[in-house]
Amino acid sequence: MNGHARNLMTAPVKSVTPETPLSDVATLLAEGHIGGVPVTNAELHVLGIISEWDIMGALLSGSSLSTPASEVMSSPVHTVDEFDLSDEVMELFRKHRIHHLPVVREGKLLGIITPADVIRHLASTLPQPKQAG
C-alpha cells in the first residue's frame, strides 16, 4: 500500500494528561466512540496510551474511577512519524499487536491511526463497482 502515515491518520486527535482521572477518560472514550487515547504532557509529547481495556483491567484490579491515567496507561508507546510509509505502519500493528498508533511531527502528537483507519483508506482506494443501469 502506498502513502504515508499522515494519509491514514485521524486528526485532530483527542488526548488526556497523566493526571486525568479514569472517570473522565471513560467519558471521553464513550462519547467519542473510540477505544483509546494518547496520554500527553503539556508539550504534546506522547507518554502512553490508555484504552478501554486498560480501564476495565484497572477497575477489575481494584482501582477507582479517580485513579489518574498515568497509573493505568500502557507505556512506552510506539509512535510513527507523519512521513513513515503506510507499509511500515501496518507492520507495526501486526508485529506488536497494537490498536492505537500515535502519529507525531517533531515528537509532538499530530494524529492517531487505528487498524480501522488503515482498512478505510484501503477501501477508499479500490475501484468502485460499476452499477447496472
Secondary structure, DSSP 4 states (H G I P E B T S, - for coil): --SBHHHH-BSS---B-TT-BHHHHHHHHHHHT-SEEEEE-TT-BEEEEEEHHHHHHHHHTT--TTSBGGGTSB-S---EETTSBHHHHHHHHHHHT-S-EEEEETTEEEEEE-HHHHHHHHHHHSPPPPPP-
